[in-house]
Amino acid sequence: MSNSALWAEIERAFARRGDQSYGEGVSQRAHALQCAALAEQRGAPPAEIVAALLHDIGHLIHDLPETIADDGIDTEHESLGAAWLSQWFGPDVSEPVLLHVAAKRYLCATEAGYFDELSAASVLSLRLQGGPMNEVAAVEFAARAGAAAAIRLRQLDDEGKDPAIATPPLEHFRPLVEALARR
């Protein structure tokens, strides 16, 4: 698949489900664009900007109902998204996506006050995702390659939920996505 065909797949995913609620007062599209724009503004490496943009692609490509978390089911969107992304990108993009849920669980276990700052939707998903890590799991997570990038992605994920943040359009990120994608 060419890089332009990959971009068309990404556009289709956002067209299909990007305007659905994220459960945070913003749409899936707005959340993705905010995360990527924040990463870009902070001078993140290109792979981390693309990971920020596409970290929730698993939500956009599955066929489950929008209210699945309310039904008590974890979509495991991070695994689905990382598997999808790994077809076109290296681990510098797919690994933070795979680990961004674990990073939330890690931060809840290790950073004082982190849990208290989570939104109601994040608390619900945290419960479905296994809750805060225990001490052994936290040590193992911190030792993983890619853990630091996943934590940075998680922090962007937490911030990218503001209905008042203006962002560039999806197309703004196309050159970066196509430059990083494997041909």
C-alpha positions in Angstrom: 0.0 0.0 0.0 1.3 3.4 -0.9 1.6 6.2 1.7 -1.2 8.1 0.0 -3.4 5.0 0.2 -2.5 4.8 4.0 -3.6 8.4 4.3 -6.9 7.6 2.6 -7.4 4.8 5.1 -6.8 7.2 8.0 -9.2 9.7 6.5 -11.9 7.0 6.1 -11.5 6.0 9.7 -11.9 9.6 10.9 -14.8 10.1 8.5 -16.5 7.0 9.8 -16.1 7.5 13.6 -14.2 10.7 14.2 -17.2 12.7 15.0 -18.4 10.3 17.6 -18.3 11.3 21.3 -15.1 10.7 23.1 -16.9 10.8 26.4 -14.9 13.9 27.4 -16.8 16.8 25.8 -14.9 16.5 22.5 -15.1 14.2 19.5 -12.7 11.5 18.7 -11.3 13.8 15.9 -11.0 16.8 18.2 -9.2 14.7 20.8 -6.7 13.3 18.2 -6.0 16.7 16.7 -5.5 18.3 20.1 -3.1 15.6 21.2 -1.1 15.9 18.0 -1.1 19.7 18.0 0.1 19.7 21.7 2.9 17.3 20.8 3.9 19.5 17.8 3.8 22.7 19.9 6.1 21.1 22.4 8.7 20.1 19.8 8.1 16.3 20.1 9.8 14.1 17.7 7.8 13.3 14.5 7.0 9.8 15.6 5.5 11.0 18.8 3.4 13.5 17.0 2.1 10.8 14.7 1.5 8.5 17.7 -0.4 11.3 19.4 -2.6 11.8 16.3 -3.3 8.1 15.9 -3.2 6.8 19.5 -6.9 6.1 19.5 -7.2 4.7 15.9 -8.4 1.5 17.5 -11.6 3.3 18.5 -12.0 4.4 14.9 -11.5 1.0 13.2 -13.5 -1.4 15.5 -17.2 -2.1 14.9 -18.3 -1.9 18.5 -21.0 0.5 19.7 -20.1 4.0 20.8 -21.3 3.2 24.4 -19.3 0.0 24.8 -17.4 1.2 27.9 -20.8 2.0 29.6 -21.7 -1.6 28.9 -18.6 -2.7 31.0 -16.5 -3.8 28.0 -12.9 -2.8 27.4 -12.3 -2.5 23.6 -8.6 -3.0 24.0 -8.3 -0.2 21.5 -4.6 0.2 22.3 -3.8 -3.3 21.1 -6.0 -3.1 18.0 -4.6 0.3 17.1 -1.0 -0.7 17.6 -1.4 -3.8 15.5 -3.0 -1.7 12.7 -0.3 0.9 12.9 2.5 -1.6 12.9 1.6 -2.5 9.3 2.9 0.9 8.2 5.0 2.3 11.0 7.9 1.2 13.2 7.8 0.7 16.9 8.6 4.4 17.5 4.9 5.1 16.5 3.1 1.8 17.4 4.7 1.0 20.7 3.6 4.2 22.5 0.1 3.6 21.2 0.2 0.0 22.5 1.5 1.2 25.9 -0.6 4.4 26.5 -3.3 2.6 28.5 -0.6 0.9 30.6 1.0 4.3 31.1 -2.3 5.5 32.6 -2.3 2.5 34.9 1.3 3.2 35.8 0.8 6.9 36.5 -2.2 6.1 38.7 0.1 3.8 40.8 3.2 6.0 40.9 2.2 9.7 40.6 0.6 11.2 43.6 -2.7 13.0 42.7 -2.8 11.6 39.1 -5.8 9.5 39.7 -7.7 12.4 41.3 -7.2 14.4 38.1 -8.8 11.8 35.8 -12.2 12.5 34.2 -15.1 10.3 35.0 -14.7 8.6 31.6 -11.0 7.9 32.3 -11.9 6.5 35.7 -14.4 4.2 34.1 -12.0 3.0 31.4 -9.3 2.6 34.0 -11.5 0.2 35.9 -12.1 -1.8 32.7 -8.4 -1.8 31.9 -7.4 -3.4 35.2 -7.0 -0.4 37.5 -3.8 1.1 38.8 -0.7 -1.2 38.5 0.6 -3.0 41.5 4.2 -2.3 42.5 5.7 -5.2 40.6 3.8 -4.3 37.4 4.9 -0.7 37.7 8.6 -1.6 38.0 8.2 -3.9 34.9 6.4 -1.2 33.0 9.0 1.5 33.8 11.8 -0.9 32.5 10.1 -1.5 29.1 11.5 0.1 26.0 9.1 2.8 25.0 7.7 3.4 28.5 8.9 7.0 28.5 7.3 7.8 25.2 4.1 6.1 26.3 4.0 8.3 29.4 4.5 11.4 27.3 1.7 10.2 25.0 -0.5 9.5 28.1 0.1 13.1 29.3 -0.9 14.5 26.0 -4.0 12.2 26.0 -5.0 13.6 29.4 -4.6 17.2 28.1 -6.3 16.8 24.7 -9.8 17.0 26.0 -10.6 20.7 26.0 -13.5 21.9 23.8 -11.9 25.3 23.6 -8.6 24.3 22.0 -8.3 25.2 18.4 -6.3 22.8 16.2 -5.1 22.5 12.6 -7.2 20.2 10.4 -6.3 16.5 10.0 -4.7 17.3 6.6 -2.0 19.4 8.4 -0.5 16.1 9.7 -0.5 14.3 6.4 3.1 15.1 5.3 4.4 13.9 8.6 2.3 10.7 8.5 3.4 9.9 4.9 7.0 10.7 5.7 7.2 8.2 8.6 5.2 5.5 6.9 7.0 2.5 5.5 6.5 2.3 1.7 
